């Protein structure tokens, strides 16, 4: 099983209260969420922890790979 976060997909947006919406895409050679969706992620020297509010798996056309798009509502530790 090979999977990695596609760095260019990482997006972090803050609301006025400091709550972050973190969106990222995991590329994997196996379908499903198991071991690929987490409730925390580290980026830019910050660790964002919270709740996954959305996750979807889609095949990448003309390949045997999958992309798992994750949205996390989080705060920094």
C-alpha positions as CSV (number, residue, x, y, z in Angstrom):
1,X,0.0,0.0,0.0
2,X,1.4,3.3,-1.1
3,X,-0.2,6.6,-0.1
4,X,0.9,10.2,0.2
5,X,-0.5,13.7,0.7
6,X,-0.4,15.7,-2.5
7,X,1.4,18.9,-1.2
8,X,-0.1,21.3,-3.7
9,X,-3.6,20.3,-2.5
10,X,-3.1,21.5,1.0
11,X,-5.4,24.5,1.8
12,X,-5.8,26.2,5.2
13,X,-8.4,28.9,5.8
14,X,-9.1,30.6,9.1
15,X,-12.4,32.1,10.1
16,X,-12.7,35.2,12.4
17,X,-12.7,33.0,15.5
18,X,-9.5,31.3,14.6
19,X,-11.1,28.0,13.5
20,X,-9.2,26.5,10.6
21,X,-10.7,24.6,7.7
22,X,-8.0,22.3,6.3
23,X,-8.5,20.6,3.0
24,X,-6.0,18.1,1.5
25,X,-5.8,15.2,-0.9
26,X,-4.3,11.8,-0.3
27,X,-3.2,9.8,-3.3
28,X,-3.2,6.1,-2.9
29,X,-2.9,2.8,-4.8
30,X,-5.8,1.3,-2.8
31,X,-9.4,2.5,-2.4
32,X,-11.0,3.3,0.9
33,X,-10.4,5.5,3.9
34,X,-8.6,3.1,6.3
35,X,-5.4,4.6,7.5
36,X,-5.6,7.6,5.2
37,X,-8.0,10.0,7.0
38,X,-6.8,11.4,10.3
39,X,-8.2,14.0,12.7
40,X,-4.9,16.0,12.8
41,X,-2.3,17.2,10.3
42,X,1.0,19.2,10.7
43,X,1.9,21.9,8.3
44,X,3.9,25.1,8.5
45,X,5.1,24.4,12.0
46,X,1.6,24.0,13.3
47,X,-0.5,21.0,14.2
48,X,-4.1,21.2,13.3
49,X,-6.4,18.9,15.3
50,X,-10.2,18.6,15.0
51,X,-12.9,16.7,13.2
52,X,-13.2,15.4,9.7
53,X,-16.3,16.9,8.2
54,X,-16.0,15.5,4.7
55,X,-14.0,12.8,2.9
56,X,-14.5,11.3,-0.5
57,X,-12.7,8.7,-2.6
58,X,-12.4,9.0,-6.4
59,X,-10.5,7.0,-8.9
60,X,-7.9,8.9,-10.9
61,X,-8.9,8.4,-14.6
62,X,-6.8,6.1,-16.7
63,X,-4.7,4.9,-13.7
64,X,-5.0,2.3,-10.9
65,X,-4.7,5.1,-8.3
66,X,-7.3,6.9,-6.1
67,X,-7.5,10.3,-4.6
68,X,-9.1,10.8,-1.2
69,X,-10.1,14.4,-0.5
70,X,-10.4,15.3,3.2
71,X,-11.9,18.4,4.9
72,X,-10.9,18.9,8.5
73,X,-12.3,21.6,10.9
74,X,-9.6,22.2,13.4
75,X,-7.7,24.4,15.9
76,X,-4.0,24.7,16.3
77,X,-2.2,23.1,19.3
